Amino acid sequence: MPYKEFLDSENRRWRVWATYPTVGKILSRGFEKGWLTFESQSERRRLAPIPADWESMSDAALATLLKASSQARTTPDRILRRSS
């Protein structure tokens, strides 16, 4: 899975990668074809649709996409993994 790391304007480190849904999964409108997942140490966000050239974008361009993204819910198993 390709991913990138970048720093936002507040100097927080983020990882970003493309996420594609599994067949049959019920999704929010607009996320059917996938989304970018942004994850920092304390937050997870997502953006749809996936920009075609996201892997070659500069840190500044990724930070702009981050600002346009929406906060994603964290599943309970994800919370448990973070705390262990």
SERO-4910 file (N, C-alpha, C, O; in steps of 0.05 Angstrom, whole numbers):
BEGIN
 pado doro    nc1    nc2    nc3   cac1   cac2   cac3    cc1    cc2    cc3    oc1    oc2    oc3
  Met    A     17    -24      0      0      0      0     18     25      0     32     30     20
  Pro    A     17     41    -21     33     65    -22     22     86     -1     -2     89      1
  Tyr    A     40     99     12     31    121     30     53    142     30     76    137     22
  Lys    A     46    165     40     65    187     43     63    198     71     42    194     84
  Glu    A     84    211     80     84    225    106     90    254    100    106    260     82
  Phe    A     77    271    115     82    300    112     76    314    139     64    303    157
  Leu    A     85    339    141     80    356    164     60    377    156     61    389    134
  Asp    A     40    382    174     20    403    168     31    430    178     54    432    187
  Ser    A     15    451    176     23    478    184     29    480    214     42    499    222
  Glu    A     19    461    230     24    461    259     47    442    266     51    436    290
  Asn    A     61    433    246     84    415    249     76    387    260     93    374    272
  Arg    A     51    379    255     42    352    262     48    333    239     43    340    216
  Arg    A     58    310    245     64    290    225     38    274    218     24    266    236
  Trp    A     34    272    192     11    257    181     20    236    162     40    239    148
  Arg    A      6    213    161      9    193    141    -16    194    124    -38    199    134
  Val    A    -13    190     98    -36    191     80    -34    167     61    -12    161     51
  Trp    A    -57    154     55    -58    132     36    -86    130     24   -105    140     35
  Ala    A    -87    117      2   -113    112    -12   -126     88      1   -114     67      5
  Thr    A   -152     90      6   -168     68     18   -190     62     -2   -204     79    -11
  Tyr    A   -193     36     -7   -214     27    -25   -233      8    -10   -224     -9      4
  Pro    A   -259     12    -13   -278     -4      2   -280    -33     -8   -274    -39    -31
  Thr    A   -287    -50     10   -292    -78      3   -320    -81     -9   -338    -64     -4
  Val    A   -323   -100    -26   -349   -105    -39   -371   -110    -19   -367   -125      0
  Gly    A   -393    -97    -23   -416   -101     -5   -417    -83     20   -436    -84     35
  Lys    A   -396    -68     25   -395    -51     48   -413    -26     43   -411    -14     22
  Ile    A   -429    -19     63   -446      5     60   -430     29     68   -419     30     90
  Leu    A   -430     49     50   -413     72     54   -429     98     53   -451     98     42
  Ser    A   -418    119     63   -430    145     60   -428    153     31   -410    146     16
  Arg    A   -448    169     22   -448    178     -6   -422    192    -13   -413    209      3
  Gly    A   -411    186    -36   -387    198    -45   -362    182    -39   -340    188    -50
  Phe    A   -364    162    -22   -340    146    -15   -340    119    -28   -323    102    -22
  Glu    A   -359    113    -46   -361     87    -59   -337     79    -75   -330     55    -76
  Lys    A   -322     98    -86   -299     91   -103   -273     95    -88   -251     92   -100
  Gly    A   -274    100    -62   -250    103    -46   -246    131    -36   -260    149    -43
  Trp    A   -226    134    -18   -219    159     -6   -190    159      3   -178    138      5
  Leu    A   -180    183      8   -154    186     21   -158    185     51   -176    198     62
  Thr    A   -142    169     65   -142    169     94   -118    184    103    -96    180     95
  Phe    A   -123    203    121   -102    219    134   -101    210    164   -122    209    177
  Glu    A    -77    204    174    -76    196    202    -52    209    216    -29    208    206
  Ser    A    -58    221    238    -36    232    256    -36    215    281    -51    195    283
  Gln    A    -20    222    300    -19    207    325    -46    209    340    -53    190    355
  Ser    A    -61    230    336    -86    234    351   -111    236    335   -133    240    347
  Glu    A   -110    235    309   -133    240    293   -132    225    267   -111    219    256
  Arg    A   -156    219    256   -159    206    230   -180    222    214   -201    229    225
  Arg    A   -173    227    189   -191    242    171   -193    228    145   -176    211    138
  Arg    A   -213    236    128   -215    224    102   -225    244     82   -239    264     89
  Leu    A   -219    239     56   -226    257     35   -233    241     10   -218    223      2
  Ala    A   -256    247     -2   -264    234    -27   -273    255    -46   -283    276    -38
  Pro    A   -269    250    -72   -256    227    -84   -225    229    -82   -214    250    -74
  Ile    A   -212    208    -89   -183    207    -88   -171    223   -111   -177    216   -134
  Pro    A   -156    244   -106   -143    259   -128   -124    240   -143   -108    225   -131
  Ala    A   -124    241   -170   -108    223   -186    -78    225   -181    -64    205   -182
  Asp    A    -69    249   -174    -40    253   -171    -31    256   -142    -10    268   -137
  Trp    A    -46    246   -123    -40    252    -95    -12    242    -87      1    254    -70
  Glu    A     -3    220    -99     23    208    -91     47    226    -99     68    224    -87
  Ser    A     43    244   -118     65    261   -127     62    290   -116     77    308   -123
  Met    A     42    295    -99     37    322    -89     58    330    -68     69    313    -54
  Ser    A     62    355    -66     81    366    -46     67    365    -19     43    361    -16
  Asp    A     83    369      2     72    370     29     51    392     32     31    388     45
  Ala    A     56    415     19     37    437     21     11    430      8    -10    437     18
  Ala    A     12    416    -15    -13    408    -28    -28    387    -12    -52    388    -10
  Leu    A    -13    368      0    -26    348     18    -39    362     42    -60    354     51
  Ala    A    -25    382     53    -36    397     76    -62    411     68    -80    414     84
  Thr    A    -64    421     43    -88    433     33   -111    413     31   -133    418     39
  Leu    A   -104    389     21   -124    368     20   -133    360     48   -157    355     53
  Leu    A   -115    359     67   -121    353     94   -142    372    106   -161    364    119
  Lys    A   -138    398    100   -157    418    110   -185    414     98   -205    421    111
  Ala    A   -187    403     74   -212    398     61   -225    371     70   -248    366     63
  Ser    A   -210    355     84   -220    329     92   -239    331    116   -241    352    129
  Ser    A   -253    309    122   -271    308    145   -261    288    165   -248    269    158
  Gln    A   -268    293    190   -259    276    211   -273    248    208   -296    247    202
  Ala    A   -257    227    212   -268    200    209   -271    189    237   -257    195    256
  Arg    A   -292    172    239   -296    158    265   -274    137    269   -265    125    249
  Thr    A   -266    134    293   -246    114    300   -261     90    311   -277     93    330
  Thr    A   -257     66    300   -270     43    310   -259     34    336   -235     39    342
  Pro    A   -275     20    353   -265     11    379   -240     -6    378   -222     -2    394
  Asp    A   -237    -24    358   -213    -40    356   -189    -23    350   -166    -30    358
  Arg    A   -193     -2    335   -171     17    328   -161     31    354   -138     35    358
  Ile    A   -180     39    371   -174     52    396   -158     33    414   -138     41    426
  Leu    A   -166      8    415   -152    -11    431   -124    -16    421   -105    -18    438
  Arg    A   -120    -17    395    -93    -21    385    -75      2    391    -51     -1    396
  Arg    A    -86     26    391    -70     50    397    -61     50    426    -39     59    432
  Ser    A    -78     41    444    -71     43    472    -53     21    482    -42     22    504
  Ser    A    -50      0    466    -33    -23    475     -4    -19    468     12    -36    474
***
